[in-house]
Amino acid sequence: MNPFNTFTKFTLSVVAGMLLLSFTPPAKKIKVYMVGDSTMSVKSPNTYPETGWGMPFANFFDQDVIVDNRAQNGRSTKSFINENRWTAVLDSLKTGDYVFIQFGHNDEVETKKTYTKPAEFKANLVKYIQETKAKNATPILLTPVSRRKFDADGKAQETHPYTPLVKEVAMEQKVAFIDLDAKSIALYQKFGPEKSAMLFNHLEPGVHPNYPGGKTDDTHFNELGAREIAQLVLQELRQLNLGLSEHIVKLKPKS
């Protein structure tokens, strides 16, 4: 036997063993799914500056988190299920993932095709929650973000009759919960009746090529409003003390 070959084989086996010991498999990415309506959805360029709050929200996490925003304009709990959009999320859902659930805008309007009766609305939310848990993922239920509305005295008003239903489901299911309706109302009150318009898709005629005739929309946000709402959600997420909270990017203090 050639001693040189024996030594070479021994050396190679040692090196291979060291490489195996030093190899660390890449950490599994956490997937965050967002299901809901136009107030959180990703917008097409021809609707800018309209911005769903889920768009800036996705930028506040570290490299271990992937945000998959499946929210769609005009959807209710019912239509999102009927169009198999929920099934598509469920088929992709893995252990350790998260699902943010925010509906109500289109469920509660009786004149819309997407109208969902209160009992069915609650049942749909329970379906989202239970099927998420069955996949060992974490559901986070949100009340619908408020529309902008003030009374004659300048007090921001409640605009969602289905908000109490969301709260009931959250309590009954003992699920992580963010009262985005209340938080957004408080934000509008802080800005006041006039300045709060700066958060929404309000445009004078001739200002933006997407809206040559102007736009007055107190439901959908512009970039500033979407970022403010996203930051409210992030603040509440920190309070929930979920594992996902640890992946929110910490901003460096200004020097």
C-alpha positions in Angstrom: 0.0 0.0 0.0 1.3 3.4 -0.9 1.6 5.4 2.3 1.2 8.7 0.4 -2.2 7.6 -1.0 -3.2 6.5 2.5 -2.2 9.9 3.9 -4.0 11.7 1.1 -7.2 9.8 1.7 -7.0 10.5 5.4 -6.5 14.2 4.8 -9.4 14.4 2.4 -11.7 12.7 4.8 -10.7 15.0 7.6 -11.3 18.1 5.4 -14.6 16.7 4.3 -15.7 16.1 7.9 -14.7 19.7 8.9 -16.7 21.1 6.0 -19.8 19.1 7.0 -19.5 20.3 10.5 -19.0 23.9 9.5 -21.9 23.9 7.1 -25.0 25.6 8.5 -28.2 25.2 6.5 -29.8 28.6 5.5 -32.5 29.7 8.0 -36.0 29.1 6.8 -37.7 32.3 5.6 -40.8 33.4 7.5 -43.7 34.0 5.1 -46.2 36.7 5.9 -49.4 36.5 3.9 -51.8 39.5 3.7 -55.4 38.8 2.9 -57.9 41.6 2.6 -59.2 44.4 0.5 -58.0 47.5 -1.4 -56.9 49.4 1.7 -54.0 47.0 2.1 -53.4 45.7 -1.4 -50.6 46.3 -3.9 -51.6 49.0 -6.4 -50.9 49.1 -10.1 -49.0 52.2 -11.4 -52.0 53.6 -13.2 -53.7 54.2 -9.8 -50.8 56.0 -8.1 -50.5 57.8 -5.7 -53.2 55.5 -4.3 -51.2 53.1 -2.0 -52.3 50.1 0.1 -50.8 50.1 3.6 -49.5 46.6 2.9 -47.0 48.1 0.4 -44.8 50.1 2.9 -45.5 47.5 5.6 -43.4 44.9 3.6 -40.3 47.1 3.9 -40.1 47.1 7.7 -38.8 43.5 8.2 -35.3 42.0 8.0 -34.1 39.5 5.4 -35.6 36.5 7.1 -39.2 37.7 6.3 -41.0 37.6 3.0 -44.3 39.5 2.8 -46.7 38.1 0.3 -49.5 40.6 -0.2 -52.6 38.7 -1.6 -55.1 41.5 -0.8 -57.3 42.5 -3.7 -59.4 45.6 -4.5 -63.1 45.2 -3.8 -63.0 41.8 -2.0 -65.0 40.7 0.9 -64.5 37.6 3.1 -66.9 35.8 0.9 -65.6 36.8 -2.6 -62.0 36.2 -1.5 -63.0 32.6 -0.7 -65.3 32.1 -3.7 -62.6 33.2 -6.1 -60.3 30.6 -4.6 -57.9 33.3 -3.5 -57.9 31.8 0.0 -57.3 28.3 -1.2 -54.2 29.6 -3.0 -52.9 31.0 0.2 -53.7 27.9 2.2 -52.0 25.6 -0.3 -48.8 27.6 0.2 -49.0 28.0 4.0 -46.2 26.4 6.0 -45.5 26.0 9.7 -44.3 29.2 11.2 -45.9 31.5 8.7 -48.3 34.3 9.5 -51.6 35.5 8.0 -52.8 39.1 8.4 -56.6 39.1 7.9 -58.4 42.5 7.3 -61.9 42.6 5.8 -65.0 44.6 6.3 -65.1 47.4 3.8 -66.9 45.4 1.2 -68.7 42.9 3.4 -70.7 45.5 5.2 -72.2 47.5 2.2 -75.6 45.9 1.3 -75.6 47.5 -2.2 -72.4 45.7 -3.2 -72.3 42.2 -4.7 -69.7 41.4 -2.1 -72.1 42.0 0.7 -71.8 39.4 3.4 -74.5 39.0 6.2 -73.1 39.4 9.7 -73.4 35.7 10.7 -71.6 34.7 7.4 -69.0 37.3 7.9 -68.1 36.0 11.3 -68.2 32.4 10.0 -65.8 33.3 7.2 -63.3 34.9 9.6 -63.5 31.8 11.8 -62.7 29.8 8.7 -59.6 31.9 7.9 -58.4 31.6 11.5 -59.0 27.9 12.0 -57.6 26.8 8.7 -54.5 29.0 9.3 -54.0 27.3 12.7 -54.4 23.9 11.1 -51.3 24.6 9.1 -49.4 25.5 12.2 -49.3 29.1 11.1 -50.3 32.2 13.1 -53.4 34.2 12.2 -53.6 37.9 13.1 -57.0 39.5 12.8 -57.5 43.2 12.2 -60.6 45.4 12.3 -61.0 47.3 9.0 -59.0 50.5 8.8 -61.3 53.4 9.2 -62.5 55.7 6.5 -62.0 59.5 7.0 -65.1 61.1 8.4 -65.5 64.0 10.9 -68.6 65.4 12.5 -69.5 69.2 12.6 -67.5 69.5 15.8 -64.3 68.1 14.2 -64.5 64.7 15.9 -63.4 61.7 13.9 -66.3 59.2 13.4 -66.6 55.5 13.4 -67.4 54.3 9.9 -67.5 50.5 10.1 -70.6 48.7 11.5 -68.7 45.3 11.1 -65.9 46.3 13.5 -67.7 44.8 16.6 -68.1 41.5 14.7 -64.4 41.3 14.2 -63.8 42.0 17.8 -66.2 39.2 18.8 -64.5 36.7 16.6 -61.1 37.7 18.0 -62.3 37.1 21.5 -64.1 33.9 20.8 -61.2 32.4 18.9 -58.5 33.8 21.2 -56.5 35.0 18.3 -53.8 37.7 17.9 -55.8 40.9 17.3 -55.1 44.5 16.1 -57.9 47.1 16.4 -56.8 49.0 13.3 -60.2 50.8 13.1 -59.7 52.5 16.5 -56.0 53.2 15.9 -56.7 54.8 12.5 -59.5 57.0 13.9 -57.1 58.2 16.6 -54.6 59.0 13.9 -57.1 61.1 11.9 -58.1 62.9 15.1 -54.5 63.7 15.7 -54.1 65.3 12.2 -57.5 67.0 12.4 -60.4 67.5 9.9 -58.3 69.4 7.4 -54.8 68.0 7.6 -56.0 64.4 7.7 -56.9 64.8 4.0 -53.1 64.7 3.4 -53.2 61.0 4.2 -55.7 60.1 1.5 -55.9 60.1 -2.3 -57.0 63.7 -2.6 -55.9 65.5 -5.8 -56.8 68.7 -7.4 -57.6 68.6 -11.2 -54.6 68.7 -13.4 -52.1 67.7 -10.6 -51.6 64.0 -11.5 -51.8 62.3 -14.9 -53.7 59.3 -13.4 -56.5 61.6 -12.3 -56.7 64.6 -14.7 -60.1 65.5 -13.3 -58.9 65.3 -9.7 -59.8 62.9 -7.0 -61.4 63.0 -3.5 -61.2 59.6 -1.9 -61.6 59.2 1.9 -61.1 55.5 1.9 -57.8 54.9 0.0 -54.5 56.2 1.1 -51.7 58.0 -0.6 -48.0 57.1 0.1 -47.9 59.1 3.3 -51.2 57.7 4.7 -50.2 54.1 3.8 -46.9 54.5 5.7 -48.6 56.0 8.7 -51.1 53.1 8.8 -48.3 50.6 8.3 -46.5 52.0 11.3 -49.6 51.8 13.4 -49.8 48.1 12.6 -46.1 47.6 13.3 -46.5 49.3 16.7 -49.4 47.0 17.6 -47.4 44.0 16.3 -44.6 44.8 18.7 -47.1 44.8 21.6 -48.3 41.3 20.6 -44.8 39.9 21.3 -45.0 37.3 18.6 -41.9 35.8 17.1 -42.5 38.0 14.0 -42.0 41.1 16.1 -38.3 40.2 16.5 -37.8 40.7 12.7 -39.1 44.3 12.6 -36.2 46.4 11.5 -35.0 48.7 14.2 -34.3 52.2 12.9 -30.9 53.6 13.9 -31.2 56.9 15.9 -30.1 60.0 14.1 -26.7 61.2 15.0 
